[in-house]
Amino acid sequence: MWKLIDLPVSDAEAAIEKEFADKEGGVFGMLTRRLSSQLLQLKSLISTVIGLASSKGIDGKADLVRDTFGLHKIIVAVTKSSKIFGIDNEKGDITWQFYLKDLTYFDVNNREEVPMFLQRTTRHLPYPAIVTLLMRHKVTGETVLFSFNPITGQYSPDTGSEGKFLGCRIIQALLLPKQTEDFISGLLLLTSDNEVIIWPESARHVALQEAHVLYMYNVNVDTGAITGY
């Protein structure tokens, strides 16, 4: 199970985007943002010309920023042994990894599945990107949510390093069609008891607004019976 994730733009490009997006602060604010973005571009130009530009950051790892054509990405991969990797698709370097020893995949029609959802992309700086996995606890069988930043590998404080235990089994999941004010696409989860869970809770108002166009159903592959709404 894997997914290609777009990388964030560089600091200079982010400053330019902010310059055009932020209309507050009047003339003085616009001038300050323009000078800041120009200084960042000048710094990048000088570093390139004198040969000081490096592809590695302070920690010695390659800088993960979007290239001109958007081909430089990070691969988020989940193995059967419950290891999660962030892989630079240009060099094949492993930039971060997790091991969720108590969690495993779902067995769906004799296929191993780990549902993976990109809840916030890298387009919304300074907000970090968010990827959420749905996994199964090896002992209890309950569904566990695990959220993390796919670029840095930092787990979300909302789920912690071991995941958020839901205390139930999820049989269906989908992303809400609209985002919250902080650009998160909420998850709509249907339990085996036909109860609904919204993740994160801040997306509940979006789910209520869009309830009239949301439909969830399950099909029994053996009998052909369809249940849901």
C-alpha positions in Angstrom: 0.0 0.0 0.0 1.5 3.3 -1.0 0.6 6.9 -2.1 2.6 9.7 -3.9 2.4 12.9 -1.9 3.2 16.4 -3.4 6.1 18.2 -1.7 5.7 21.8 -0.3 7.1 24.8 -2.1 10.4 26.4 -1.1 10.5 29.3 1.5 11.0 31.8 -1.3 7.9 30.5 -3.3 5.9 30.4 -0.1 6.8 34.1 0.6 5.7 35.1 -2.9 2.4 33.2 -2.5 1.8 34.9 0.8 2.5 38.3 -0.7 -0.3 37.9 -3.2 -2.7 36.1 -0.9 -2.4 38.4 2.2 -4.3 41.7 1.6 -4.1 42.9 5.2 -1.7 45.5 6.6 -2.1 48.2 4.0 0.7 49.7 1.9 3.3 49.2 4.7 2.4 45.5 5.1 2.6 44.9 1.3 6.0 46.6 1.2 7.3 44.5 4.0 6.2 41.3 2.4 7.6 42.3 -0.9 11.0 43.1 0.6 11.0 39.8 2.5 10.3 37.8 -0.6 12.9 39.7 -2.7 15.5 39.0 0.0 14.8 35.3 0.0 15.1 35.2 -3.8 18.3 37.2 -3.7 19.7 34.8 -1.1 18.8 31.8 -3.2 20.4 33.4 -6.3 23.7 34.2 -4.5 23.9 30.8 -3.0 23.5 29.2 -6.5 26.0 31.5 -8.2 28.8 31.1 -5.7 28.2 27.3 -5.4 27.0 27.3 -1.8 23.6 25.9 -2.6 23.4 22.4 -1.2 20.8 19.7 -1.6 21.1 18.8 2.0 19.6 20.4 5.1 21.1 20.9 8.5 20.5 17.2 9.5 22.3 16.0 6.3 19.1 14.9 4.6 18.0 16.1 1.2 15.7 19.1 1.2 12.2 18.0 0.4 10.7 20.8 -1.7 8.6 20.8 -4.9 10.5 21.2 -8.2 9.5 23.3 -11.1 7.4 20.5 -12.8 6.1 18.9 -9.6 7.8 15.6 -10.3 9.7 15.5 -7.0 7.5 13.8 -4.5 7.5 11.6 -1.4 6.2 8.1 -1.4 4.3 7.0 1.7 4.4 3.2 1.8 2.9 0.7 4.4 4.2 -2.8 4.6 2.5 -6.0 5.8 4.6 -5.9 8.9 3.1 -2.6 9.8 6.1 -0.5 9.0 5.5 2.9 7.4 8.1 4.6 5.3 8.6 8.0 3.7 10.7 7.6 0.6 12.2 10.3 -1.6 11.1 9.3 -5.1 14.2 10.9 -6.8 17.0 9.2 -4.9 15.1 6.4 -3.2 16.3 7.6 0.3 14.2 6.7 3.3 13.6 10.0 5.0 11.5 8.7 8.0 9.9 5.5 9.2 7.4 4.2 11.8 6.8 0.7 13.3 3.3 0.2 14.7 3.9 -3.2 16.3 0.4 -3.7 17.7 -1.4 -2.8 14.5 -2.0 -4.6 11.2 -3.9 -4.4 7.9 -7.5 -5.3 7.2 -8.4 -8.5 5.3 -10.9 -7.4 2.6 -12.1 -10.1 0.3 -8.8 -11.9 0.7 -6.8 -8.8 0.1 -4.6 -6.9 2.5 -5.8 -3.3 2.8 -4.6 -0.3 4.8 -7.0 2.6 3.9 -4.9 5.8 3.5 -6.4 9.3 3.3 -4.7 12.6 2.5 -6.7 14.9 4.8 -4.7 18.1 4.2 -2.3 18.7 1.3 1.0 20.6 1.2 -0.7 23.5 -0.5 -1.9 25.2 2.7 1.2 26.6 4.4 1.9 27.1 7.2 -0.5 24.2 8.0 1.3 20.8 7.8 0.1 18.1 5.5 -1.9 15.3 7.2 -2.2 11.6 6.2 -4.4 9.3 8.2 -4.3 5.5 8.1 -7.0 3.1 9.2 -5.5 0.0 10.8 -6.6 -2.9 12.9 -5.4 -3.9 16.4 -3.9 -7.3 16.3 -5.6 -8.5 19.6 -8.9 -6.7 19.9 -9.7 -6.2 16.2 -10.8 -2.7 16.8 -10.0 0.1 14.3 -7.2 2.5 15.1 -6.6 5.9 13.5 -3.0 7.0 12.9 -2.3 10.5 11.6 1.1 12.0 10.6 2.9 14.6 8.5 3.9 12.7 5.4 6.8 15.1 4.7 8.5 15.1 8.1 7.2 11.8 9.5 6.0 13.6 12.7 2.9 11.9 14.1 -0.1 14.0 15.0 -0.7 14.8 18.7 -4.4 14.0 18.0 -3.6 10.3 17.6 -0.2 10.0 19.3 2.6 7.6 18.4 0.5 4.5 18.9 -2.7 5.7 17.2 -6.2 6.6 18.3 -8.2 3.6 19.4 -11.9 3.9 18.4 -13.3 1.1 20.4 -15.2 -0.3 17.5 -14.8 -1.8 14.0 -15.1 0.5 11.0 -16.7 -1.0 7.9 -16.7 2.1 5.6 -14.8 5.4 5.4 -14.8 8.4 3.0 -13.5 11.9 2.8 -15.9 14.8 3.2 -16.3 16.8 -0.1 -15.6 20.1 1.6 -12.8 21.3 3.9 -12.8 22.9 7.3 -11.5 26.4 7.9 -8.0 25.0 8.5 -8.2 23.1 5.2 -8.8 19.6 6.6 -11.0 17.2 4.7 -12.8 15.3 7.5 -13.3 11.6 7.6 -16.7 10.1 7.8 -16.5 6.6 9.4 -19.3 4.0 9.6 -19.1 1.5 12.3 -20.3 -2.1 12.3 -23.2 -1.0 14.5 -24.2 1.6 11.8 -23.0 4.5 13.9 -21.2 7.5 12.4 -17.9 8.9 13.6 -16.4 12.2 12.3 -12.6 12.7 12.4 -11.5 15.1 13.4 -14.3 16.5 15.5 -13.7 20.0 14.0 -15.1 18.6 10.7 -18.5 17.8 12.2 -20.2 21.0 11.1 -19.0 20.3 7.5 -20.5 16.8 7.7 -23.9 18.2 8.9 -23.9 20.8 6.1 -23.2 18.2 3.5 -25.4 15.4 4.9 -28.0 15.7 2.2 -25.5 14.7 -0.5 -23.6 12.0 1.4 -24.4 8.3 0.8 -22.7 5.3 2.4 -23.4 1.7 1.6 -21.9 -1.8 1.8 -22.3 -4.7 -0.5 -22.2 -8.3 0.6 -20.1 -10.0 -2.1 -21.6 -13.4 -1.3 -25.3 -12.5 -1.2 -25.3 -9.3 -3.2 -27.3 -7.5 -0.5 -26.7 -3.8 -0.2 -27.1 -1.9 3.1 -26.5 1.7 4.0 -27.8 5.1 3.3 
